[in-house]
Amino acid sequence: MVHKRILVPERLRRPPPTGWSWVDRRFLSEYAERLSGNAVSLYFVLCAAADKHGLSFYGDGTLSARLRLTPAAVDQAREELLARNLIAHQAP
């Protein structure tokens, strides 16, 4: 077994008082390597922006700006995530 030790204890992660988000570790081992970089980026932004129910209300304009992607690239990334059943989506 690998012995682990905290390298910088004062940097140990703690949930911030304003809320936090999480990503299931299985995302990396089961999905990430088969997705485009844009789809991985979109997934992480949606996870980080989600509320306690996993819902994100960022519009396409906000997603495009935050990810520095064209609206078409955001659409394509979303389609990849939908095809693998990683997200659900409903247009406003």
Phi and psi in degrees as a GROMACS rama.xvg file:
@    title "Ramachandran Plot"
@    xaxis  label "Phi"
@    yaxis  label "Psi"
@TYPE xy
-79.2328  127.937  VAL-2
-85.893  123.527  HIS-3
-108.682  147.2  LYS-4
-140.612  147.325  ARG-5
-71.7451  121.817  ILE-6
-76.8537  -42.0784  LEU-7
-131.022  89.1873  VAL-8
-54.0986  -35.5864  PRO-9
-70.5628  -10.3531  GLU-10
-102.137  9.61816  ARG-11
-57.9459  131.526  LEU-12
-68.3273  136.466  ARG-13
-137.53  146.097  ARG-14
-61.1148  132.183  PRO-15
-71.7277  156.602  PRO-16
-65.1978  -20.3893  PRO-17
-89.3183  4.28957  THR-18
112.793  167.158  GLY-19
-153.211  169.018  TRP-20
-132.505  168.442  SER-21
-143.281  157.285  TRP-22
-127.197  127.399  VAL-23
-60.4233  131.075  ASP-24
-58.9503  -27.5486  ARG-25
-61.5052  -22.5571  ARG-26
-56.8525  -43.6396  PHE-27
-67.885  -43.5928  LEU-28
-81.8125  -25.9406  SER-29
-108.555  -19.8307  GLU-30
-129.752  -43.6897  TYR-31
-53.8393  -42.3037  ALA-32
-71.2856  -14.6139  GLU-33
-99.017  1.52749  ARG-34
-106.191  156.4  LEU-35
-69.7123  161.43  SER-36
-59.9872  -36.4923  GLY-37
-64.6055  -40.1158  ASN-38
-67.1014  -39.9287  ALA-39
-63.6059  -45.0466  VAL-40
-61.1482  -44.9282  SER-41
-61.7108  -43.2808  LEU-42
-58.6079  -45.6045  TYR-43
-65.9151  -38.6081  PHE-44
-65.9097  -43.113  VAL-45
-63.4119  -39.1632  LEU-46
-64.2578  -44.5291  CYS-47
-68.0619  -30.2133  ALA-48
-89.9315  -7.42051  ALA-49
-71.2486  150.633  ALA-50
-85.7491  -170.837  ASP-51
-64.8198  -14.9703  LYS-52
-98.155  2.59272  HIS-53
82.6326  14.7209  GLY-54
-97.8485  133.862  LEU-55
-119.235  137.409  SER-56
-114.717  20.9728  PHE-57
-67.8519  133.429  TYR-58
-82.4106  169.752  GLY-59
-60.8194  -36.08  ASP-60
-63.1791  -43.1574  GLY-61
-66.2253  -44.023  THR-62
-61.7909  -43.3724  LEU-63
-59.5619  -44.9643  SER-64
-67.0313  -46.4245  ALA-65
-65.3861  -37.3721  ARG-66
-91.1435  -8.1041  LEU-67
57.4457  46.2046  ARG-68
-122.124  155.213  LEU-69
-71.4748  158.033  THR-70
-56.7192  -35.7789  PRO-71
-65.33  -38.42  ALA-72
-68.0134  -37.0871  ALA-73
-63.5131  -44.106  VAL-74
-58.9779  -45.4193  ASP-75
-64.3969  -42.8867  GLN-76
-62.4148  -42.3396  ALA-77
-62.0813  -41.1142  ARG-78
-61.6634  -38.2478  GLU-79
-61.1493  -44.4877  GLU-80
-68.4178  -38.6494  LEU-81
-64.7347  -42.5028  LEU-82
-61.7705  -29.1578  ALA-83
-97.8571  8.71554  ARG-84
59.727  33.6807  ASN-85
-88.5447  -22.9773  LEU-86
-139.826  166.24  ILE-87
-119.364  153.927  ALA-88
-145.439  139.433  HIS-89
-138.094  122.459  GLN-90
-65.3548  150.367  ALA-91
